[in-house]
């Protein structure tokens, strides 16, 4: 193993960031749908 992190260490770092990004995107979509639904 060189300087690069192992694959499992890389996954442990990156996956939670991806899940947080996906969750916040979904929440924003729901909020904008609610605003649109109740404004019309």
DSSP file (Angstrom, degrees, kcal/mol; ACC not computed):
  #  RESIDUE AA STRUCTURE BP1 BP2  ACC     N-H-->O    O-->H-N    N-H-->O    O-->H-N    TCO  KAPPA ALPHA  PHI   PSI    X-CA   Y-CA   Z-CA
    1    1 A X              0   0    0      0, 0.0     4,-0.1     0, 0.0     5,-0.1   0.000 360.0 360.0 360.0 129.5    0.0    0.0    0.0
    2    2 A X        -     0   0    0      3,-0.1     0, 0.0     2,-0.1     0, 0.0   0.229 360.0 -58.8 -91.5-142.7    1.4    3.4   -1.0
    3    3 A X  S    S+     0   0    0      2,-0.1     0, 0.0     0, 0.0     0, 0.0   0.789 106.4  97.1 -75.0 -29.0    0.2    6.8    0.0
    4    4 A X  S    S-     0   0    0      1,-0.1     3,-0.1     0, 0.0    -2,-0.1  -0.285  82.5-111.5 -62.7 144.0   -3.3    6.2   -1.4
    5    5 A X        -     0   0    0      1,-0.1    -1,-0.1     2,-0.1    -3,-0.1  -0.372  39.2 -95.9 -69.6 156.5   -6.0    5.2    1.1
    6    6 A X     >  -     0   0    0      1,-0.1     4,-2.4    -5,-0.1     5,-0.2  -0.272  35.1-108.4 -67.0 162.2   -7.3    1.6    0.8
    7    7 A X  H  > S+     0   0    0      1,-0.2     4,-2.7     2,-0.2     5,-0.2   0.902 119.5  51.0 -60.2 -42.8  -10.6    1.1   -1.1
    8    8 A X  H  > S+     0   0    0      1,-0.2     4,-2.2     2,-0.2    -1,-0.2   0.888 110.4  49.0 -65.5 -37.5  -12.5    0.4    2.1
    9    9 A X  H  > S+     0   0    0      2,-0.2     4,-1.4     1,-0.2    -1,-0.2   0.901 111.7  49.8 -66.2 -39.8  -11.2    3.6    3.7
   10   10 A X  H  X S+     0   0    0     -4,-2.4     4,-2.5     1,-0.2     5,-0.2   0.923 111.4  48.5 -64.4 -44.1  -12.1    5.6    0.7
   11   11 A X  H  X S+     0   0    0     -4,-2.7     4,-2.4     1,-0.2     5,-0.4   0.902 107.4  55.6 -62.4 -41.4  -15.6    4.1    0.6
   12   12 A X  H  < S+     0   0    0     -4,-2.2     4,-0.5     1,-0.2    -1,-0.2   0.834 114.5  40.6 -61.7 -32.4  -16.1    4.8    4.3
   13   13 A X  H  X S+     0   0    0     -4,-1.4     4,-0.7    -3,-0.2    -2,-0.2   0.899 121.2  38.9 -80.1 -43.3  -15.3    8.5    3.6
   14   14 A X  H  X S+     0   0    0     -4,-2.5     4,-2.1     1,-0.2     3,-0.3   0.877 103.9  63.1 -83.5 -40.0  -17.1    9.1    0.4
   15   15 A X  H  X S+     0   0    0     -4,-2.4     4,-2.6     1,-0.2     5,-0.2   0.910 101.6  50.3 -58.8 -46.7  -20.4    7.1    0.8
   16   16 A X  H  > S+     0   0    0     -4,-0.5     4,-2.3    -5,-0.4    -1,-0.2   0.884 110.1  52.4 -59.3 -35.5  -21.8    9.1    3.7
   17   17 A X  H  X S+     0   0    0     -4,-0.7     4,-2.1    -3,-0.3    -1,-0.2   0.916 110.1  48.1 -64.5 -42.1  -21.1   12.4    1.8
   18   18 A X  H  X S+     0   0    0     -4,-2.1     4,-2.6     2,-0.2    -2,-0.2   0.915 111.6  49.4 -64.7 -42.8  -23.0   11.0   -1.2
   19   19 A X  H  X S+     0   0    0     -4,-2.6     4,-2.6     1,-0.2    -1,-0.2   0.906 110.9  50.0 -63.6 -40.8  -26.0    9.9    0.9
   20   20 A X  H  X S+     0   0    0     -4,-2.3     4,-2.2    -5,-0.2    -1,-0.2   0.899 111.8  48.6 -63.8 -40.0  -26.1   13.3    2.6
   21   21 A X  H  X S+     0   0    0     -4,-2.1     4,-1.9     2,-0.2    -2,-0.2   0.917 112.6  47.5 -66.4 -43.4  -26.1   15.1   -0.8
   22   22 A X  H  X S+     0   0    0     -4,-2.6     4,-2.4     2,-0.2    -2,-0.2   0.919 111.9  50.4 -63.2 -44.2  -28.8   12.8   -2.2
   23   23 A X  H  X S+     0   0    0     -4,-2.6     4,-2.5     1,-0.2    -2,-0.2   0.919 110.6  48.1 -63.0 -43.5  -31.0   13.3    1.0
   24   24 A X  H  X S+     0   0    0     -4,-2.2     4,-2.2     1,-0.2    -1,-0.2   0.873 110.9  52.0 -67.2 -34.2  -30.7   17.1    0.8
   25   25 A X  H  X S+     0   0    0     -4,-1.9     4,-2.0     2,-0.2    -2,-0.2   0.916 110.7  47.7 -65.1 -43.3  -31.5   17.1   -2.9
   26   26 A X  H  X S+     0   0    0     -4,-2.4     4,-2.4     2,-0.2    -2,-0.2   0.917 111.1  50.9 -63.9 -43.7  -34.7   15.0   -2.2
   27   27 A X  H  X S+     0   0    0     -4,-2.5     4,-2.4     1,-0.2    -2,-0.2   0.913 109.4  50.5 -61.6 -42.5  -35.7   17.3    0.6
   28   28 A X  H  X S+     0   0    0     -4,-2.2     4,-2.3     1,-0.2    -1,-0.2   0.899 109.5  51.6 -62.3 -39.8  -35.3   20.3   -1.6
   29   29 A X  H  X S+     0   0    0     -4,-2.0     4,-2.1     2,-0.2    -2,-0.2   0.925 110.5  47.8 -63.2 -44.7  -37.4   18.7   -4.3
   30   30 A X  H  X S+     0   0    0     -4,-2.4     4,-2.5     1,-0.2    -2,-0.2   0.901 111.0  51.4 -63.8 -40.1  -40.2   17.9   -1.8
   31   31 A X  H  X S+     0   0    0     -4,-2.4     4,-2.4     1,-0.2    -1,-0.2   0.924 111.2  47.0 -63.3 -43.9  -40.1   21.4   -0.4
   32   32 A X  H  X S+     0   0    0     -4,-2.3     4,-2.1     1,-0.2    -1,-0.2   0.861 111.3  51.9 -68.7 -33.1  -40.4   23.0   -3.9
   33   33 A X  H  X S+     0   0    0     -4,-2.1     4,-2.8     2,-0.2    -2,-0.2   0.923 110.3  48.9 -65.6 -43.6  -43.3   20.6   -4.8
   34   34 A X  H  X S+     0   0    0     -4,-2.5     4,-2.5     2,-0.2     5,-0.2   0.933 111.2  49.6 -61.4 -45.5  -45.2   21.6   -1.6
   35   35 A X  H  X S+     0   0    0     -4,-2.4     4,-1.3     1,-0.2    -1,-0.2   0.923 114.1  45.2 -59.9 -43.8  -44.7   25.3   -2.3
   36   36 A X  H  X S+     0   0    0     -4,-2.1     4,-1.0     1,-0.2    -1,-0.2   0.909 112.5  51.6 -65.5 -42.3  -45.9   24.8   -5.9
   37   37 A X  H  < S+     0   0    0     -4,-2.8     3,-0.3     1,-0.2    -2,-0.2   0.897 115.9  39.1 -63.5 -42.4  -48.9   22.7   -4.8
   38   38 A X  H  < S+     0   0    0     -4,-2.5    -1,-0.2     1,-0.2    -2,-0.2   0.632 108.6  61.8 -87.5 -12.8  -50.1   25.1   -2.2
   39   39 A X  H  <        0   0    0     -4,-1.3    -1,-0.2    -5,-0.2    -2,-0.2   0.711 360.0 360.0 -85.0 -18.6  -49.5   28.3   -4.1
   40   40 A X     <        0   0    0     -4,-1.0    -1,-0.2    -3,-0.3    -2,-0.1   0.471 360.0 360.0 -97.1 360.0  -51.8   27.4   -7.0
